[in-house]
Amino acid sequence: MEPQLAPQQEKSTPLQPPLTYLAEVQDPEDGSTVVSSSKDLAAAFVSEHAQPIDPLVERRVLRKIDLFLIPFMWTGYGFVYYDKAILGSAVLFGMTKDLSLSVVDHSTTPPTTSTTRLSWAISLFYFGMLAGLYPLTFTLQRFHLGKVLGFTVIFWGLIAMLTATVTSYRGLFAQRFFLGFVESIVPTAFMCIVSGYYTQEEQALRQSWWFSSTGGWTIIGGALNYGFAQIEGGTLRRWQYIYLLAGALTVGFGGLCFALPNSPVSAWFLSREERIVAVERLRKGQTGVRCQKLKLYQIREAALDAKVWIVALMMASAYTVNGAVSGFGPLIVSTFGYTALDSILLQFPLGFVVLTTILLTGLLTTHHPNARLPLLILNCLPVIAGCVLIWKSAWTHRAVAPVVGYTLIGFFGPVVSLVISVGMANVAGATKKSCVAAAVFAGYCVGNIVGPQLVRTESVGRHYPELWVGVVVWYLSLPPTAPHPSNPQLTFCPPSWGNSYIITILLALALYFLLRAENRRRDGLHVDDTDRDRLAFCDLTDRENLGFRYVL
């Protein structure tokens, strides 16, 4: 095999560009090199034609991949969720006062407290994520996955630890922005990893496994924060200890990231025979494995693809609730008449609902691959019910009804997990996958930016209507100083248009019929199976490759 780059001419077809280029890929076992095209690393590792696979070997390979990747990703995304959610507990431990995150207006009778600065501290994290999504995602595609992820995660951990040194809300604003910037690489990396190791049928369950850490780490994080609440004395404030621990754990995880292989082609935890099976079994889905060449035409295609915009908008509308819950959850529960410690403990039922419902829907979609969008719609309903229950129930001392409603909104977890699954299972082409992963989490950022702005402590007497109606109803609001018509001491935010979870439902319906119609059109074209096999690892997009089928 020639180690240098060289053009290779192939027979041109309507579905495949006639000219490709060759590059080296090193075998992790013996150090030898194989030739890989700029189409996909798998193209030089397996033949153009499908090879028979021993089902027993395939099951063994899948088990090894699961045992290596899933605990790794579950832990990694757990650190992401814990890192951004601990702000909600930190404010109960004196952070609000220490950094002047709340402002008391003594000109009103009685005095009112504004937490606008806290809202912006939460939202600026996601502005940082928005800024980092595309550059870091493309960097991850272009260079070795494990090395890029490792260095970035270690840098993220160091920034998290530096939170303990912040002395003002302005410093916290800067820290939160840069923290969001570096953390943006993790969710998009995990989405692309699952897409490159698993078949379309397997992806929903695996995406749900790592994303379920949002529920698991709501419980684990709550337990850790409850432990920190017992600290008395010491030279640091309790919230500073929390950030030092979170950062130290993240730095340790960053060191583990260097062990992550670049793709199944170079997976060191598999034998050569197993790596061939790991790649070959992905041929049928036509989603490809990994290509490190950035392709501008795939970026353009992603930007003009209606389904990419639909998925991103679904994520934005569905994630508004989490933007408020992750930053203000314990604070909101404390207004139901519970102590700070009780408020942390009451995050456990929410975490349990998120964890179990994500895993359950992932399991159901494994047995019913085209039930993803119907299940997504079904899981929107408890979220709406929970928001209405919190808003309209009586907030008596230690009230039960609003806590039940708060727990019900944990059904946002499977909604978001299914959005991720639908987005990544329905795209092919490495650069386009990167674009879609970034677009999905751009929507995630938008939802998380909007959510905290809907929490206004001035309106606690009316049960935070801007939040609960804002999750159920998107607002075009009056300025915060506009008087409420029945009580001039309270601010007023009148409802205007749109129901965000109804918007999620409508978008899901539109995507369902769009993808079903395209599948039916392609079924009528009768693409030859030989062509499907040959084009599987050519790094073609889902639009170029007519052998590709969308999951619903």
Long-range contacts (C-beta under 8 A, 24 or more apart in sequence): 1-33, 1-34, 1-35, 2-35, 3-33, 8-37, 13-531, 15-531, 15-535, 15-540, 15-544, 15-545, 15-546, 15-547, 16-534, 16-535, 16-538, 16-540, 20-538, 25-265, 25-266, 26-266, 27-266, 27-272, 28-261, 28-266, 28-267, 28-268, 29-271, 29-272, 36-265, 37-538, 38-291, 38-293, 38-539, 39-291, 39-537, 39-538, 39-539, 39-540, 40-288, 40-289, 40-290, 40-291, 40-430, 40-537, 40-538, 40-539, 41-262, 41-263, 41-265, 41-266, 41-289, 41-290, 41-291, 41-292, 42-263, 42-264, 42-265, 42-279, 42-282, 42-288, 42-289, 42-290, 42-537, 43-537, 43-538, 43-539, 45-265, 45-275, 45-276, 45-279, 46-276, 46-279, 46-280, 46-283, 46-537, 48-533, 48-534, 49-530, 49-533, 49-534, 50-280, 50-283, 50-284, 50-533, 51-276, 51-280, 53-277, 53-280, 53-281, 54-277, 57-273, 57-274, 57-277, 58-277, 58-281, 60-274, 61-270, 61-274, 61-277, 61-278, 61-281, 62-202, 64-269, 64-270, 64-274, 65-197, 65-198, 65-264, 65-267, 65-270, 65-278, 66-206, 68-267, 68-269, 69-193, 69-194, 69-197, 69-206, 70-206, 70-209, 70-210, 72-256, 72-260, 73-190, 73-193, 73-194, 73-209, 73-210, 74-209, 74-210, 74-212, 74-213, 74-216, 75-213, 75-253, 76-153, 76-186, 76-190, 76-210, 76-253, 76-257, 77-186, 77-187, 77-190, 77-210, 77-211, 77-213, 77-214, 78-213, 78-214, 78-216, 78-217, 78-220, 79-217, 79-246, 79-249, 79-250, 79-253, 80-183, 80-186, 80-187, 81-213, 81-214, 81-217, 81-218, 81-221, 81-326, 82-217, 82-220, 82-221, 82-224, 82-246, 83-156, 83-160, 83-179, 83-183, 83-246, 83-250, 84-125, 84-179, 84-180, 84-183, 84-326, 84-327, 85-217, 85-218, 85-221, 85-326, 85-327, 85-329, 86-221, 86-225, 86-242, 86-243, 86-246, 87-121, 87-122, 87-326, 87-327, 88-326, 88-327, 88-328, 88-329, 88-330, 88-331, 89-221, 89-222, 89-225, 89-239, 89-242, 89-330, 89-344, 90-239, 90-242, 90-243, 91-118, 91-239, 91-330, 91-331, 92-330, 92-331, 92-334, 92-340, 92-343, 92-344, 93-228, 93-229, 93-237, 93-238, 93-239, 93-242, 93-340, 94-237, 94-238, 94-239, 95-237, 95-239, 98-167, 98-237, 98-239, 99-166, 99-167, 99-168, 99-169, 99-171, 99-172, 100-168, 100-169, 101-169, 101-172, 102-457, 108-489, 109-489, 110-489, 112-457, 112-458, 112-489, 113-457, 113-458, 114-456, 114-457, 114-458, 115-455, 115-456, 115-457, 116-456, 116-480, 117-169, 118-327, 118-328, 118-452, 119-327, 119-452, 119-453, 119-455, 120-173, 120-452, 121-169, 121-172, 121-173, 121-176, 122-176, 122-323, 122-326, 122-327, 122-328, 122-448, 122-452, 123-323, 123-448, 123-449, 123-452, 123-453, 124-173, 124-176, 124-177, 124-180, 125-176, 125-177, 125-179, 125-180, 125-183, 125-448, 126-180, 126-323, 126-444, 126-445, 126-446, 126-448, 126-449, 127-177, 127-180, 127-445, 127-449, 128-176, 128-177, 128-178, 128-179, 128-180, 128-181, 128-183, 128-184, 129-180, 129-181, 129-183, 129-184, 129-441, 129-444, 129-445, 130-180, 130-184, 130-442, 130-445, 130-446, 131-177, 131-180, 131-181, 131-184, 132-180, 132-181, 132-182, 132-183, 132-184, 132-185, 133-184, 133-188, 133-438, 133-441, 133-442, 133-445, 134-435, 134-438, 136-181, 136-182, 136-184, 136-185, 136-188, 137-184, 137-185, 137-188, 137-189, 137-192, 137-434, 137-435, 137-437, 137-438, 138-294, 138-431, 138-434, 139-185, 140-185, 140-188, 140-189, 140-192, 140-434, 141-192, 141-291, 141-292, 141-294, 141-430, 141-431, 141-434, 142-292, 142-294, 143-292, 144-262, 145-189, 145-193, 145-260, 145-261, 145-262, 145-263, 145-290, 146-257, 146-258, 146-259, 146-260, 146-261, 146-262, 147-258, 148-185, 149-185, 149-186, 149-189, 149-254, 149-257, 149-260, 150-254, 150-255, 150-256, 150-257, 150-258, 150-260, 151-254, 152-182, 152-185, 152-254, 153-182, 153-185, 153-186, 153-250, 153-251, 153-253, 153-254, 153-257, 154-250, 154-251, 154-254, 154-255, 155-182, 155-254, 156-182, 156-183, 156-186, 156-250, 156-254, 157-247, 157-248, 157-249, 157-250, 157-251, 157-252, 157-253, 157-254, 158-247, 158-251, 159-247, 160-243, 160-246, 160-247, 160-250, 161-243, 161-244, 161-246, 161-247, 161-248, 161-251, 162-247, 163-240, 163-243, 163-247, 164-236, 164-240, 164-241, 164-243, 164-244, 180-445, 184-441, 187-437, 187-441, 187-444, 188-434, 188-437, 188-438, 188-441, 191-420, 191-423, 191-424, 191-437, 191-440, 192-424, 192-433, 192-434, 192-437, 194-424, 195-287, 195-424, 195-425, 195-427, 195-433, 196-263, 196-264, 196-282, 196-287, 196-288, 196-289, 196-290, 197-264, 197-278, 197-282, 198-282, 199-281, 199-282, 199-284, 199-285, 200-285, 200-287, 200-369, 200-425, 200-551, 201-285, 201-366, 201-369, 201-551, 202-366, 203-421, 203-424, 203-425, 204-361, 204-362, 204-365, 204-366, 204-369, 204-372, 204-418, 204-421, 204-425, 204-551, 205-362, 205-363, 205-365, 205-366, 206-362, 207-362, 207-417, 207-420, 207-421, 207-424, 208-358, 208-359, 208-361, 208-362, 208-363, 208-365, 208-414, 208-417, 208-421, 209-359, 209-362, 211-358, 211-413, 211-416, 211-417, 211-420, 212-354, 212-355, 212-358, 212-359, 212-362, 212-413, 212-417, 214-354, 214-355, 214-358, 214-413, 215-350, 215-351, 215-352, 215-353, 215-354, 215-355, 215-356, 215-357, 215-358, 215-410, 215-413, 216-351, 216-355, 217-351, 218-347, 218-348, 218-350, 218-351, 218-354, 218-355, 219-347, 219-348, 219-351, 219-352, 219-355, 221-347, 222-344, 222-345, 222-347, 222-348, 222-351, 225-344, 226-341, 226-344, 226-345, 229-340, 229-341, 229-344, 262-290, 263-289, 263-290, 264-289, 265-289, 265-290, 279-537, 282-536, 283-533, 283-536, 283-537, 284-536, 286-428, 286-532, 286-535, 286-536, 286-540, 286-542, 286-545, 286-547, 286-548, 286-549, 287-425, 287-427, 287-428, 287-433, 287-548, 288-428, 288-429, 288-430, 288-433, 288-536, 288-537, 288-539, 288-540, 289-537, 290-430, 291-429, 291-430, 291-431, 291-539, 292-430, 293-430, 293-431, 293-539, 294-431, 295-429, 295-430, 295-431, 295-539, 298-429, 298-430, 298-431, 298-432, 298-435, 298-541, 299-431, 299-432, 299-435, 301-429, 301-432, 301-541, 301-543, 302-427, 302-431, 302-432, 302-435, 302-436, 302-439, 303-435, 305-543, 306-514, 307-426, 307-511, 307-514, 307-515, 308-423, 308-427, 308-435, 308-436, 308-439, 309-439, 310-507, 310-510, 310-511, 310-514, 311-419, 311-422, 311-423, 311-436, 311-439, 311-440, 311-443, 311-511, 312-439, 312-440, 312-442, 312-443, 313-443, 313-503, 313-507, 314-376, 314-419, 314-443, 314-504, 314-507, 314-508, 314-511, 315-416, 315-419, 315-420, 315-423, 315-440, 315-441, 315-443, 315-444, 315-447, 316-443, 316-444, 316-446, 316-447, 316-450, 317-447, 317-500, 317-501, 317-503, 317-504, 317-507, 318-380, 318-412, 318-415, 318-416, 318-419, 318-447, 318-500, 318-501, 318-504, 319-412, 319-416, 319-443, 319-444, 319-446, 319-447, 319-448, 319-451, 320-447, 320-448, 320-450, 320-451, 320-454, 320-470, 320-471, 320-500, 321-383, 321-387, 321-409, 321-412, 321-447, 321-451, 321-471, 322-412, 322-416, 322-447, 322-448, 322-451, 323-447, 323-448, 323-449, 323-450, 323-451, 323-452, 324-451, 324-452, 324-454, 324-455, 324-467, 324-471, 325-350, 325-409, 325-451, 326-448, 327-451, 327-452, 327-455, 328-452, 328-455, 329-406, 332-406, 332-455, 332-464, 332-467, 333-403, 333-406, 335-395, 335-460, 335-464, 336-395, 336-398, 336-399, 336-402, 336-403, 337-395, 337-396, 337-397, 337-398, 337-399, 338-398, 346-403, 346-406, 349-403, 349-407, 349-410, 350-406, 350-407, 350-409, 350-410, 351-410, 352-410, 353-407, 353-408, 353-410, 353-411, 353-413, 354-410, 354-412, 354-413, 355-413, 357-410, 357-411, 357-413, 357-414, 358-413, 358-414, 358-417, 360-414, 361-414, 361-417, 361-418, 362-414, 362-417, 362-421, 365-418, 365-421, 369-551, 370-551, 370-552, 371-552, 372-418, 372-421, 372-422, 372-425, 372-551, 372-552, 373-418, 373-422, 373-508, 373-509, 373-511, 373-512, 373-552, 374-512, 375-414, 375-418, 376-414, 376-415, 376-418, 376-419, 376-422, 376-504, 376-508, 377-505, 377-508, 377-509, 379-411, 379-412, 379-414, 379-415, 379-418, 380-411, 380-415, 380-501, 380-504, 380-505, 381-411, 382-408, 382-409, 382-411, 383-408, 383-409, 383-411, 383-412, 383-415, 383-471, 383-501, 384-472, 384-499, 384-501, 384-502, 386-410, 386-411, 387-468, 387-469, 387-471, 387-472, 388-468, 388-472, 390-463, 390-468, 391-463, 391-464, 391-465, 391-468, 391-469, 392-463, 395-463, 402-463, 409-471, 415-504, 416-444, 422-511, 422-551, 425-551, 426-515, 426-542, 426-550, 426-551, 427-541, 427-542, 428-540, 428-541, 428-542, 428-545, 428-548, 429-539, 429-540, 429-541, 429-542, 429-544, 430-539, 432-541, 432-542, 456-480, 456-491, 456-493, 458-490, 458-491, 459-484, 459-490, 459-491, 459-493, 461-487, 461-490, 462-490, 465-493, 466-493, 469-495, 470-500, 471-500, 471-501, 472-499, 472-500, 472-501, 473-497, 473-498, 473-499, 473-500, 474-498, 474-499, 474-500, 474-503, 512-552, 515-550, 515-551, 515-552, 516-552, 518-550, 519-549, 519-550, 522-546, 522-548, 522-549
